[in-house]
Amino acid sequence: MIVSEIHYERFSGTFGLTDKTRHDNVIDGIGYFAVYSSTGTLLQSPKKVEYPEHVAFDVDVTRVSRVRLEVSNGTNAEYPCWCDARFTK
């Protein structure tokens, strides 16, 4: 995701898993969300989200030109959502 030439200070929103996510005795319905700069600097440590929970995030993106959004450690039946995600000055 390119932040562009406009210089933003914050990237915020909510991490969650959509209603398509399975959560049963086989699939755990858990995901870990993280935000990195394009150079690999960790901007938001991985946060655990278990369906149907959601977790707010607010990341400092001052002097960052691009961000990489990462979701990991699910069991292949989780559908992540970066809800209300926005860049602000």
Order of alpha helices (4+ residues) and beta strands (2+ residues): beta-beta-beta-beta-beta-beta
